[in-house]
Amino acid sequence: MIDLFPNSYFKSYKQSLKIMVFQCTTAFVTLTSVNFAELVFFYTQLFIQEPKHYIPNVYAEFQLPSLRLAIFKPKETHQFEFENTSKSGMSLCLEVSDIEEAIAHLNAICYPPVGNILTASHGREIYAYDPDGNRLILHQSKVLNQVYKAINTDD
């Protein structure tokens, strides 16, 4: 086995921690959009909830069971910082209990998924995009797939 981090690395790292203290108290995802109202409306429909915090045309925050999703509109003086974010490798992955119901919901809010349901070792998933082109991955775990099949199987 290759030792990617020799003990000397950790020793110098621990020494640097004496100088610098960083403690993360929470984490959340933010989406930046000049199309603020459209994006907030989309996520209000997707999550079937109003933002927990809302400042018109500036900031909206949704609280999900294990995620805070914030949307903000950058000031005009900072919009250039966010202009080149297309084709980002980041996706918002949403674990769903029933992928077919999730697909029906996306269709109902006029943002149908792209392609077919994919089956992977960890479960089933399908991709969709929000109005700004941010990729959503709707994922149903393999365990939930088995439960779903057991419930919906006629004996």
Salt bridges, closest charged atoms under 4 A:
GLU61 OE2 - HIS53 NE2 3.96
GLU61 OE2 - ARG68 NE 3.12
GLU81 OE2 - HIS78 ND1 2.54
GLU95 OE1 - HIS139 ND1 2.72
GLU100 OE1 - ARG124 NH2 2.97
GLU125 OE1 - HIS122 NE2 3.93
